[in-house]
Amino acid sequence: MSIESKLEKIVKKLRQDEVDVRYDAIVLLDELKEANIEASIDKLVWVVKETAKGFPKSGELWDEPELHLMEFVCQFYVPPVIEAINEHFHAFPPMVQEMVIEYTASSPDERAELFLYQWFEKLLQGDNAIYPMRSLFGQPQFLKKVVTNHLKKIQHPEWKHFIYSSLLFLLDHNMVDRLSPALVHEHLPQDFEDAKIKYREYEESYTTKFVYRFWKEDYLDLRSDMITYLGLMDYYFKPEYEPLLIEASSFKDPVLQGRALTICMQKGFAYDPAALEQCATHLETSVLVYEELMEQRKEHLFPVKTKKQHYFARTALFKYLMNTEEYEDFPVSMSVKEEVNTTNLYGQPVRYYLMGFTGENHGEYAAWVGAFGTENDDDSVYMWEGTYSNFELFDKRAIPQHVDRFFKDREQGIVESEKEVHYEDGKGSKIVAIIGTKLVYQDGKKEFIVPLHEVRSITAERKRSLFMSAVHIVVTGKDNSELFSFPAKIVDYDEFAAAVFAMTEHLNEPPVIEELVTSGYPI
């Protein structure tokens, strides 16, 4: 049976009133998702339209046919599907709307920003606030348009966090000036005061364990609101905010306290050095405080003067554990056992830390934390994400055996990562790709391969032959000689440039990448 026929059968079963029949259909649909089988575009569009009609439900958590169907559809980025989603967006239930907002925000479709704005123009008229912030941060122009036109929504209890968070994001990225100061000053102090009242309900019994193992989203959402308010008080500062910031610098929550402390330091207010030291060495906030001071060019005020990475490593390991579903305990101690200096795939010096951590209900496990960059600063906060633990007892191996296993695992990981395709585009027999750490261009039987760290520049040049001329993307090496070139029209240049940038921005000498190449040249 074709996948198209299977989808028709599944949708038919999902329309039945019998719960068992719908359950069987959802199981079949999940199997199709796991099989990673592509359906025809027409059938995907059909599924979107059927989803918009709605389905019977029992109220059980699993019984959300629209969500399961759209999870299948949203595996594929094709223009007709996005067009169908746009047409039927407001017929979807809120859970599905949130998912397709995330899908569209990460879509390469040039109309994504337009579709998102059209949806939010209507959503903002209602009381049901739907805004997956992390996904929408990838659409800054959309956020700018929404905030500019709807800043008054900070008065709406359901939408204020979305507008405030978007405004802070835009200010942090220099995309707007201080919009409507009078409006913000009218509401920000009271909104902070209201959040502070809720915070005081937690403060007396505050512990990091309670935050991550018991209070969870209830508290983390409140913390997020308060961090946003503190950031906006920084940008929109007026003297009345000084006592609020100083008060927050004594909160028991180290994240709120650390953020308030660094704002106070930036503005020259009095602060408690003991509180700064506490935040600088806390497993949640050592990195946050150091990075905030770096932005102010005041890192010399960071209380830890040597082996700062030991504290940064504790923060990285804590974050890893709290974001790992497999780990349900809570760490009560962490310590550095060994450091390993090596190089990354680009030949840059990096450092990993072998650490031990003990939980409330388990003995000491081993973990590797890194990779910290050491090329420009031997005690740098900068790191590539490579932290992991196999959750095995530390004493199972001696330290040299831990190190030996680390290098064996790393060697295997390097082999696998060098096969990973990070980007691929092309037309016909001409293919451009980034595979592992190499830029590859295939032109029929000819193949050009260059390590990304050996690229000096990527530019556009018009090349002429006997009968025609066309824009080519030219890749040069460190000696400024051309390594190869390919026709600009075979790739989406913005996507290609973004992929190269993402893979090379950490290099001491990243390639110079010409921006918006095709906009200046008729291809």
DRENMARDO-537241 format. One record per residue (C-alpha): chain; residue number from 1; x, y, z. Coordinates in nm, 2 decimals, decimal comma, always signed. Example, Ala and Ser with C-alpha at 12.3 -4.5 7.8 and 13.67 -1.06 7.14 Angstrom:
BEGIN
PT/c/k/x/y/z
PT/A/1/+1,23/-0,45/+0,78
PT/A/2/+1,37/-0,11/+0,71
***
This chain:
BEGIN
PT/c/k/x/y/z
PT/A/1/+0,00/+0,00/+0,00
PT/A/2/+0,14/+0,34/-0,10
PT/A/3/+0,20/+0,60/+0,17
PT/A/4/-0,07/+0,82/+0,02
PT/A/5/-0,33/+0,53/+0,06
PT/A/6/-0,21/+0,48/+0,42
PT/A/7/-0,26/+0,84/+0,50
PT/A/8/-0,62/+0,83/+0,36
PT/A/9/-0,69/+0,52/+0,57
PT/A/10/-0,55/+0,69/+0,88
PT/A/11/-0,75/+1,00/+0,84
PT/A/12/-1,07/+0,79/+0,78
PT/A/13/-1,00/+0,61/+1,11
PT/A/14/-0,93/+0,93/+1,30
PT/A/15/-1,28/+1,05/+1,20
PT/A/16/-1,44/+0,75/+1,38
PT/A/17/-1,61/+0,79/+1,72
PT/A/18/-1,45/+0,48/+1,86
PT/A/19/-1,15/+0,57/+2,08
PT/A/20/-0,97/+0,24/+2,00
PT/A/21/-1,00/+0,30/+1,63
PT/A/22/-0,85/+0,65/+1,66
PT/A/23/-0,57/+0,51/+1,88
PT/A/24/-0,48/+0,25/+1,62
PT/A/25/-0,47/+0,52/+1,36
PT/A/26/-0,23/+0,74/+1,56
PT/A/27/+0,00/+0,44/+1,62
PT/A/28/+0,01/+0,38/+1,24
PT/A/29/+0,08/+0,75/+1,18
PT/A/30/+0,37/+0,74/+1,43
PT/A/31/+0,51/+0,45/+1,25
PT/A/32/+0,50/+0,65/+0,93
PT/A/33/+0,68/+0,93/+1,10
PT/A/34/+0,95/+0,71/+1,23
PT/A/35/+1,00/+0,54/+0,89
PT/A/36/+1,09/+0,89/+0,75
PT/A/37/+0,89/+0,81/+0,43
PT/A/38/+0,81/+1,11/+0,20
PT/A/39/+0,45/+1,15/+0,08
PT/A/40/+0,35/+1,34/-0,24
PT/A/41/+0,31/+1,72/-0,21
PT/A/42/-0,05/+1,70/-0,31
PT/A/43/-0,13/+1,44/-0,04
PT/A/44/+0,05/+1,66/+0,23
PT/A/45/-0,17/+1,95/+0,12
PT/A/46/-0,47/+1,73/+0,15
PT/A/47/-0,37/+1,63/+0,50
PT/A/48/-0,35/+2,00/+0,60
PT/A/49/-0,70/+2,06/+0,47
PT/A/50/-0,84/+1,75/+0,64
PT/A/51/-0,67/+1,86/+0,97
PT/A/52/-0,84/+2,20/+0,95
PT/A/53/-1,18/+2,03/+0,95
PT/A/54/-1,13/+1,89/+1,31
PT/A/55/-1,17/+1,55/+1,46
PT/A/56/-1,36/+1,38/+1,74
PT/A/57/-1,17/+1,36/+2,07
PT/A/58/-1,20/+1,18/+2,40
PT/A/59/-1,01/+1,43/+2,62
PT/A/60/-0,72/+1,18/+2,67
PT/A/61/-0,38/+1,34/+2,64
PT/A/62/-0,28/+1,12/+2,34
PT/A/63/-0,61/+1,19/+2,16
PT/A/64/-0,51/+1,49/+1,95
PT/A/65/-0,55/+1,38/+1,59
PT/A/66/-0,47/+1,73/+1,45
PT/A/67/-0,14/+1,75/+1,63
PT/A/68/-0,03/+1,40/+1,52
PT/A/69/-0,12/+1,47/+1,16
PT/A/70/+0,06/+1,80/+1,15
PT/A/71/+0,36/+1,66/+1,31
PT/A/72/+0,38/+1,43/+1,01
PT/A/73/+0,33/+1,71/+0,77
PT/A/74/+0,58/+1,94/+0,93
PT/A/75/+0,87/+1,71/+0,86
PT/A/76/+0,87/+1,85/+0,50
PT/A/77/+0,94/+2,21/+0,39
PT/A/78/+0,77/+2,26/+0,06
PT/A/79/+0,60/+2,58/-0,06
PT/A/80/+0,25/+2,43/-0,13
PT/A/81/+0,24/+2,29/+0,22
PT/A/82/+0,32/+2,63/+0,38
PT/A/83/+0,06/+2,79/+0,16
PT/A/84/-0,20/+2,54/+0,27
PT/A/85/-0,10/+2,60/+0,64
PT/A/86/-0,14/+2,97/+0,58
PT/A/87/-0,48/+2,93/+0,43
PT/A/88/-0,61/+2,72/+0,72
PT/A/89/-0,41/+2,84/+1,01
PT/A/90/-0,69/+2,99/+1,21
PT/A/91/-0,89/+2,67/+1,19
PT/A/92/-0,63/+2,47/+1,38
PT/A/93/-0,65/+2,42/+1,76
PT/A/94/-0,40/+2,63/+1,97
PT/A/95/-0,15/+2,34/+2,02
PT/A/96/-0,13/+2,29/+1,64
PT/A/97/-0,10/+2,67/+1,58
PT/A/98/+0,20/+2,68/+1,81
PT/A/99/+0,37/+2,39/+1,63
PT/A/100/+0,31/+2,54/+1,28
PT/A/101/+0,44/+2,88/+1,40
PT/A/102/+0,76/+2,70/+1,50
PT/A/103/+0,76/+2,52/+1,16
PT/A/104/+0,71/+2,84/+0,96
PT/A/105/+0,96/+3,04/+1,17
PT/A/106/+1,23/+2,79/+1,08
PT/A/107/+1,12/+2,75/+0,72
PT/A/108/+1,35/+2,87/+0,43
PT/A/109/+1,04/+3,00/+0,25
PT/A/110/+1,08/+3,38/+0,18
PT/A/111/+0,72/+3,43/+0,27
PT/A/112/+0,75/+3,30/+0,63
PT/A/113/+0,78/+3,65/+0,78
PT/A/114/+0,47/+3,76/+0,59
PT/A/115/+0,26/+3,46/+0,69
PT/A/116/+0,37/+3,49/+1,05
PT/A/117/+0,27/+3,86/+1,07
PT/A/118/-0,07/+3,79/+0,91
PT/A/119/-0,14/+3,52/+1,17
PT/A/120/-0,03/+3,74/+1,46
PT/A/121/-0,24/+4,04/+1,34
PT/A/122/-0,54/+3,82/+1,41
PT/A/123/-0,41/+3,64/+1,71
PT/A/124/-0,32/+3,96/+1,89
PT/A/125/-0,69/+4,06/+1,87
PT/A/126/-0,78/+3,77/+2,10
PT/A/127/-0,69/+3,65/+2,45
PT/A/128/-0,53/+3,32/+2,37
PT/A/129/-0,16/+3,41/+2,35
PT/A/130/+0,05/+3,17/+2,14
PT/A/131/+0,41/+3,26/+2,09
PT/A/132/+0,70/+3,00/+2,09
PT/A/133/+0,96/+3,26/+2,16
PT/A/134/+1,28/+3,06/+2,08
PT/A/135/+1,16/+2,99/+1,73
PT/A/136/+1,04/+3,35/+1,67
PT/A/137/+1,38/+3,49/+1,77
PT/A/138/+1,48/+3,35/+1,43
PT/A/139/+1,25/+3,60/+1,26
PT/A/140/+1,38/+3,94/+1,40
PT/A/141/+1,22/+4,15/+1,12
PT/A/142/+0,88/+3,99/+1,21
PT/A/143/+0,93/+4,07/+1,58
PT/A/144/+1,03/+4,43/+1,49
PT/A/145/+0,71/+4,48/+1,29
PT/A/146/+0,49/+4,33/+1,56
PT/A/147/+0,65/+4,53/+1,85
PT/A/148/+0,65/+4,85/+1,65
PT/A/149/+0,28/+4,82/+1,56
PT/A/150/+0,15/+4,65/+1,88
PT/A/151/+0,36/+4,78/+2,17
PT/A/152/+0,04/+4,87/+2,35
PT/A/153/-0,02/+4,50/+2,40
PT/A/154/+0,20/+4,52/+2,71
PT/A/155/-0,12/+4,63/+2,87
PT/A/156/-0,28/+4,29/+2,79
PT/A/157/-0,22/+4,03/+3,07
PT/A/158/-0,18/+3,74/+2,82
PT/A/159/+0,03/+3,91/+2,56
PT/A/160/+0,26/+4,14/+2,77
PT/A/161/+0,54/+3,88/+2,81
PT/A/162/+0,55/+3,82/+2,43
PT/A/163/+0,58/+4,20/+2,36
PT/A/164/+0,82/+4,27/+2,65
PT/A/165/+1,05/+3,98/+2,55
PT/A/166/+1,05/+4,07/+2,19
PT/A/167/+1,13/+4,43/+2,27
PT/A/168/+1,42/+4,33/+2,49
PT/A/169/+1,55/+4,10/+2,21
PT/A/170/+1,53/+4,38/+1,96
PT/A/171/+1,71/+4,62/+2,19
PT/A/172/+1,98/+4,36/+2,27
PT/A/173/+2,04/+4,32/+1,90
PT/A/174/+2,04/+4,70/+1,82
PT/A/175/+1,74/+4,66/+1,59
PT/A/176/+1,53/+4,93/+1,76
PT/A/177/+1,58/+5,24/+1,98
PT/A/178/+1,38/+5,28/+2,29
PT/A/179/+1,03/+5,26/+2,16
PT/A/180/+0,75/+5,46/+2,33
PT/A/181/+0,93/+5,54/+2,66
PT/A/182/+0,62/+5,70/+2,81
PT/A/183/+0,42/+5,38/+2,75
PT/A/184/+0,69/+5,15/+2,89
PT/A/185/+0,75/+5,37/+3,20
PT/A/186/+0,37/+5,37/+3,26
PT/A/187/+0,35/+4,99/+3,29
PT/A/188/+0,70/+4,85/+3,35
PT/A/189/+0,73/+4,94/+3,73
PT/A/190/+0,39/+4,79/+3,82
PT/A/191/+0,45/+4,48/+3,61
PT/A/192/+0,78/+4,43/+3,79
PT/A/193/+0,61/+4,49/+4,12
PT/A/194/+0,34/+4,23/+4,04
PT/A/195/+0,60/+3,98/+3,94
PT/A/196/+0,80/+4,05/+4,26
PT/A/197/+0,50/+3,98/+4,48
PT/A/198/+0,47/+3,63/+4,31
PT/A/199/+0,85/+3,58/+4,35
PT/A/200/+0,83/+3,66/+4,73
PT/A/201/+0,60/+3,35/+4,76
PT/A/202/+0,90/+3,14/+4,66
PT/A/203/+1,19/+3,32/+4,81
PT/A/204/+1,18/+3,19/+5,17
PT/A/205/+1,20/+2,83/+5,06
PT/A/206/+1,42/+2,90/+4,75
PT/A/207/+1,67/+2,64/+4,65
PT/A/208/+1,81/+2,55/+4,31
PT/A/209/+1,68/+2,19/+4,36
PT/A/210/+1,33/+2,32/+4,42
PT/A/211/+1,34/+2,52/+4,10
PT/A/212/+1,44/+2,23/+3,87
PT/A/213/+1,28/+1,94/+4,04
PT/A/214/+0,96/+2,07/+4,19
PT/A/215/+0,86/+2,42/+4,08
PT/A/216/+0,98/+2,38/+3,72
PT/A/217/+0,79/+2,58/+3,46
PT/A/218/+0,57/+2,77/+3,71
PT/A/219/+0,88/+2,93/+3,86
PT/A/220/+1,10/+2,94/+3,55
PT/A/221/+0,83/+3,14/+3,36
PT/A/222/+0,82/+3,39/+3,65
PT/A/223/+1,20/+3,41/+3,65
PT/A/224/+1,19/+3,47/+3,27
PT/A/225/+0,94/+3,76/+3,32
PT/A/226/+1,15/+3,92/+3,59
PT/A/227/+1,48/+3,89/+3,39
PT/A/228/+1,30/+4,06/+3,10
PT/A/229/+1,18/+4,34/+3,33
PT/A/230/+1,53/+4,39/+3,47
PT/A/231/+1,67/+4,41/+3,12
PT/A/232/+1,42/+4,67/+3,02
PT/A/233/+1,48/+4,88/+3,33
PT/A/234/+1,84/+4,89/+3,22
PT/A/235/+1,75/+5,02/+2,87
PT/A/236/+1,47/+5,25/+2,98
PT/A/237/+1,65/+5,36/+3,30
PT/A/238/+1,53/+5,65/+3,51
PT/A/239/+1,62/+5,73/+3,87
PT/A/240/+1,31/+5,56/+4,01
PT/A/241/+1,44/+5,23/+3,89
PT/A/242/+1,76/+5,25/+4,10
PT/A/243/+1,61/+5,12/+4,43
PT/A/244/+1,43/+4,84/+4,24
PT/A/245/+1,76/+4,72/+4,09
PT/A/246/+1,94/+4,74/+4,42
PT/A/247/+1,67/+4,54/+4,59
PT/A/248/+1,68/+4,27/+4,32
PT/A/249/+2,06/+4,24/+4,37
PT/A/250/+1,98/+4,08/+4,71
PT/A/251/+1,73/+3,83/+4,58
PT/A/252/+1,80/+3,46/+4,68
PT/A/253/+1,76/+3,35/+4,32
PT/A/254/+2,12/+3,38/+4,19
PT/A/255/+2,00/+3,43/+3,83
PT/A/256/+1,79/+3,73/+3,92
PT/A/257/+2,05/+3,85/+4,17
PT/A/258/+2,34/+3,82/+3,92
PT/A/259/+2,15/+4,00/+3,65
PT/A/260/+2,06/+4,29/+3,88
PT/A/261/+2,42/+4,30/+4,02
PT/A/262/+2,58/+4,34/+3,68
PT/A/263/+2,33/+4,62/+3,59
PT/A/264/+2,41/+4,80/+3,92
PT/A/265/+2,78/+4,76/+3,84
PT/A/266/+2,73/+4,90/+3,49
PT/A/267/+2,55/+5,21/+3,63
PT/A/268/+2,79/+5,27/+3,91
PT/A/269/+2,55/+5,18/+4,19
PT/A/270/+2,67/+5,04/+4,52
PT/A/271/+2,68/+4,66/+4,53
PT/A/272/+2,77/+4,39/+4,77
PT/A/273/+3,11/+4,22/+4,67
PT/A/274/+3,01/+3,91/+4,87
PT/A/275/+2,69/+3,88/+4,67
PT/A/276/+2,90/+3,91/+4,35
PT/A/277/+3,13/+3,64/+4,46
PT/A/278/+2,84/+3,41/+4,55
PT/A/279/+2,69/+3,45/+4,20
PT/A/280/+3,03/+3,42/+4,03
PT/A/281/+3,09/+3,08/+4,19
PT/A/282/+2,73/+2,95/+4,18
PT/A/283/+2,67/+2,66/+3,95
PT/A/284/+2,38/+2,84/+3,78
PT/A/285/+2,54/+3,18/+3,73
PT/A/286/+2,92/+3,18/+3,70
PT/A/287/+2,90/+3,20/+3,32
PT/A/288/+2,62/+3,45/+3,32
PT/A/289/+2,80/+3,69/+3,55
PT/A/290/+3,13/+3,66/+3,36
PT/A/291/+2,97/+3,72/+3,02
PT/A/292/+2,78/+4,02/+3,15
PT/A/293/+3,10/+4,17/+3,29
PT/A/294/+3,28/+4,10/+2,96
PT/A/295/+3,01/+4,30/+2,78
PT/A/296/+3,08/+4,59/+3,01
PT/A/297/+3,46/+4,54/+2,97
PT/A/298/+3,48/+4,48/+3,34
PT/A/299/+3,58/+4,12/+3,35
PT/A/300/+3,87/+4,22/+3,58
PT/A/301/+3,60/+4,26/+3,85
PT/A/302/+3,51/+3,90/+3,83
PT/A/303/+3,60/+3,77/+4,18
PT/A/304/+3,76/+3,44/+4,06
PT/A/305/+4,11/+3,52/+3,93
PT/A/306/+4,25/+3,17/+3,85
PT/A/307/+4,10/+2,85/+3,72
PT/A/308/+3,77/+3,02/+3,62
PT/A/309/+3,70/+2,74/+3,38
PT/A/310/+3,65/+2,51/+3,67
PT/A/311/+3,35/+2,71/+3,77
PT/A/312/+3,24/+2,75/+3,41
PT/A/313/+3,26/+2,37/+3,37
PT/A/314/+3,03/+2,32/+3,67
PT/A/315/+2,78/+2,55/+3,51
PT/A/316/+2,80/+2,36/+3,18
PT/A/317/+2,76/+2,02/+3,35
PT/A/318/+2,47/+2,14/+3,56
PT/A/319/+2,29/+2,28/+3,25
PT/A/320/+2,36/+1,95/+3,06
PT/A/321/+2,21/+1,74/+3,35
PT/A/322/+1,90/+1,95/+3,39
PT/A/323/+1,83/+1,93/+3,02
PT/A/324/+1,89/+1,55/+3,00
PT/A/325/+1,56/+1,35/+3,05
PT/A/326/+1,76/+1,04/+3,13
PT/A/327/+1,89/+1,21/+3,45
PT/A/328/+1,61/+1,24/+3,71
PT/A/329/+1,83/+1,30/+4,02
PT/A/330/+1,99/+1,62/+4,14
PT/A/331/+2,36/+1,68/+4,17
PT/A/332/+2,49/+1,77/+4,52
PT/A/333/+2,86/+1,79/+4,43
PT/A/334/+3,08/+1,84/+4,13
PT/A/335/+3,46/+1,84/+4,10
PT/A/336/+3,72/+1,85/+3,83
PT/A/337/+3,93/+1,54/+3,82
PT/A/338/+4,15/+1,59/+3,52
PT/A/339/+4,20/+1,83/+3,23
PT/A/340/+4,28/+1,72/+2,87
PT/A/341/+4,43/+1,96/+2,62
PT/A/342/+4,38/+1,87/+2,26
PT/A/343/+4,27/+2,02/+1,92
PT/A/344/+3,94/+2,04/+1,75
PT/A/345/+3,87/+1,96/+1,38
PT/A/346/+4,01/+2,29/+1,27
PT/A/347/+4,34/+2,24/+1,46
PT/A/348/+4,25/+2,49/+1,73
PT/A/349/+4,36/+2,42/+2,08
PT/A/350/+4,07/+2,32/+2,31
PT/A/351/+4,03/+2,18/+2,66
PT/A/352/+3,80/+1,92/+2,81
PT/A/353/+3,75/+1,85/+3,18
PT/A/354/+3,70/+1,51/+3,33
PT/A/355/+3,45/+1,57/+3,61
PT/A/356/+3,28/+1,37/+3,88
PT/A/357/+2,94/+1,44/+4,01
PT/A/358/+2,74/+1,29/+4,29
PT/A/359/+2,36/+1,30/+4,31
PT/A/360/+2,12/+1,27/+4,60
PT/A/361/+2,05/+0,91/+4,50
PT/A/362/+2,36/+0,79/+4,32
PT/A/363/+2,73/+0,76/+4,38
PT/A/364/+2,99/+0,96/+4,18
PT/A/365/+2,94/+0,95/+3,81
PT/A/366/+3,19/+1,05/+3,54
PT/A/367/+3,13/+1,33/+3,28
PT/A/368/+3,33/+1,51/+3,02
PT/A/369/+3,28/+1,89/+2,99
PT/A/370/+3,40/+2,11/+2,70
PT/A/371/+3,54/+2,19/+2,47
PT/A/372/+3,67/+2,52/+2,60
PT/A/373/+3,86/+2,73/+2,36
PT/A/374/+4,22/+2,81/+2,47
PT/A/375/+4,36/+2,97/+2,16
PT/A/376/+4,34/+3,33/+2,27
PT/A/377/+4,28/+3,29/+2,65
PT/A/378/+4,39/+2,99/+2,85
PT/A/379/+4,10/+3,05/+3,10
PT/A/380/+3,83/+3,14/+2,84
PT/A/381/+3,46/+3,12/+2,90
PT/A/382/+3,41/+3,03/+2,53
PT/A/383/+3,32/+2,67/+2,45
PT/A/384/+3,18/+2,44/+2,18
PT/A/385/+2,91/+2,22/+2,31
PT/A/386/+3,06/+1,88/+2,37
PT/A/387/+2,95/+1,79/+2,72
PT/A/388/+2,83/+1,44/+2,79
PT/A/389/+2,81/+1,16/+3,05
PT/A/390/+2,75/+0,79/+3,01
PT/A/391/+2,62/+0,79/+3,37
PT/A/392/+2,87/+0,53/+3,49
PT/A/393/+3,04/+0,52/+3,83
PT/A/394/+3,36/+0,72/+3,83
PT/A/395/+3,55/+0,44/+4,02
PT/A/396/+3,47/+0,19/+3,74
PT/A/397/+3,79/+0,32/+3,57
PT/A/398/+4,11/+0,48/+3,68
PT/A/399/+4,16/+0,84/+3,55
PT/A/400/+4,41/+0,72/+3,27
PT/A/401/+4,14/+0,47/+3,15
PT/A/402/+3,88/+0,75/+3,15
PT/A/403/+4,11/+0,96/+2,93
PT/A/404/+4,19/+0,67/+2,70
PT/A/405/+3,82/+0,60/+2,65
PT/A/406/+3,75/+0,96/+2,59
PT/A/407/+4,00/+0,97/+2,30
PT/A/408/+3,86/+0,65/+2,15
PT/A/409/+3,51/+0,79/+2,17
PT/A/410/+3,62/+1,12/+2,03
PT/A/411/+3,80/+0,96/+1,74
PT/A/412/+3,48/+0,77/+1,65
PT/A/413/+3,28/+1,09/+1,68
PT/A/414/+3,52/+1,28/+1,45
PT/A/415/+3,48/+1,01/+1,19
PT/A/416/+3,10/+1,04/+1,21
PT/A/417/+3,10/+1,42/+1,21
PT/A/418/+3,32/+1,44/+0,90
PT/A/419/+3,04/+1,26/+0,72
PT/A/420/+2,77/+1,49/+0,84
PT/A/421/+2,61/+1,71/+0,57
PT/A/422/+2,55/+2,06/+0,70
PT/A/423/+2,45/+2,22/+0,37
PT/A/424/+2,37/+2,10/+0,02
PT/A/425/+2,23/+2,27/-0,28
PT/A/426/+2,27/+2,27/-0,66
PT/A/427/+2,12/+2,21/-1,00
PT/A/428/+2,17/+1,92/-1,23
PT/A/429/+2,52/+1,78/-1,20
PT/A/430/+2,65/+2,09/-1,01
PT/A/431/+2,63/+2,04/-0,63
PT/A/432/+2,77/+2,26/-0,35
PT/A/433/+2,79/+2,11/+0,00
PT/A/434/+2,94/+2,15/+0,34
PT/A/435/+3,03/+1,80/+0,46
PT/A/436/+3,20/+1,78/+0,80
PT/A/437/+3,44/+2,07/+0,80
PT/A/438/+3,50/+2,07/+0,42
PT/A/439/+3,35/+2,28/+0,15
PT/A/440/+3,27/+2,06/-0,16
PT/A/441/+3,18/+2,15/-0,51
PT/A/442/+3,10/+1,88/-0,76
PT/A/443/+3,07/+1,96/-1,13
PT/A/444/+2,99/+1,63/-1,31
PT/A/445/+3,29/+1,41/-1,26
PT/A/446/+3,51/+1,70/-1,13
PT/A/447/+3,52/+1,75/-0,75
PT/A/448/+3,68/+2,03/-0,55
PT/A/449/+3,73/+2,00/-0,18
PT/A/450/+3,88/+2,25/+0,06
PT/A/451/+3,88/+2,26/+0,44
PT/A/452/+3,67/+2,55/+0,57
PT/A/453/+3,96/+2,69/+0,78
PT/A/454/+4,17/+2,72/+0,47
PT/A/455/+3,92/+2,95/+0,29
PT/A/456/+4,02/+3,32/+0,28
PT/A/457/+3,72/+3,47/+0,11
PT/A/458/+3,39/+3,39/-0,07
PT/A/459/+3,30/+3,66/-0,32
PT/A/460/+3,09/+3,72/-0,63
PT/A/461/+3,25/+3,79/-0,97
PT/A/462/+3,11/+3,81/-1,32
PT/A/463/+3,29/+3,57/-1,54
PT/A/464/+3,28/+3,58/-1,92
PT/A/465/+3,31/+3,31/-2,17
PT/A/466/+3,31/+3,33/-2,55
PT/A/467/+2,93/+3,34/-2,57
PT/A/468/+2,80/+3,45/-2,24
PT/A/469/+2,87/+3,59/-1,89
PT/A/470/+2,74/+3,49/-1,55
PT/A/471/+2,79/+3,56/-1,18
PT/A/472/+3,01/+3,30/-1,01
PT/A/473/+3,08/+3,25/-0,64
PT/A/474/+3,46/+3,25/-0,61
PT/A/475/+3,63/+3,07/-0,33
PT/A/476/+3,99/+3,17/-0,25
PT/A/477/+4,26/+3,02/-0,03
PT/A/478/+4,48/+3,18/+0,23
PT/A/479/+4,73/+3,28/-0,04
PT/A/480/+4,45/+3,47/-0,21
PT/A/481/+4,45/+3,24/-0,51
PT/A/482/+4,12/+3,10/-0,65
PT/A/483/+4,05/+2,75/-0,54
PT/A/484/+3,73/+2,71/-0,74
PT/A/485/+3,42/+2,89/-0,84
PT/A/486/+3,06/+2,79/-0,92
PT/A/487/+2,76/+2,96/-1,09
PT/A/488/+2,57/+3,17/-0,83
PT/A/489/+2,24/+3,06/-0,97
PT/A/490/+2,28/+2,70/-0,86
PT/A/491/+2,25/+2,79/-0,48
PT/A/492/+2,04/+3,01/-0,26
PT/A/493/+2,33/+3,23/-0,17
PT/A/494/+2,19/+3,37/+0,16
PT/A/495/+2,15/+3,01/+0,29
PT/A/496/+2,49/+2,91/+0,16
PT/A/497/+2,66/+3,21/+0,32
PT/A/498/+2,48/+3,16/+0,65
PT/A/499/+2,59/+2,79/+0,66
PT/A/500/+2,96/+2,89/+0,59
PT/A/501/+2,94/+3,16/+0,86
PT/A/502/+2,79/+2,93/+1,12
PT/A/503/+3,07/+2,67/+1,06
PT/A/504/+3,35/+2,92/+1,07
PT/A/505/+3,26/+3,22/+1,30
PT/A/506/+3,47/+3,07/+1,59
PT/A/507/+3,79/+3,07/+1,38
PT/A/508/+4,06/+3,33/+1,45
PT/A/509/+4,06/+3,41/+1,08
PT/A/510/+3,72/+3,32/+0,95
PT/A/511/+3,66/+3,37/+0,57
PT/A/512/+3,54/+3,70/+0,45
PT/A/513/+3,20/+3,63/+0,31
PT/A/514/+3,05/+3,89/+0,07
PT/A/515/+2,69/+3,97/+0,18
PT/A/516/+2,38/+3,96/-0,04
PT/A/517/+2,59/+3,87/-0,35
PT/A/518/+2,30/+3,81/-0,58
PT/A/519/+2,12/+4,13/-0,49
PT/A/520/+2,39/+4,34/-0,67
PT/A/521/+2,42/+4,13/-0,98
PT/A/522/+2,17/+4,01/-1,23
PT/A/523/+2,23/+3,64/-1,26
***
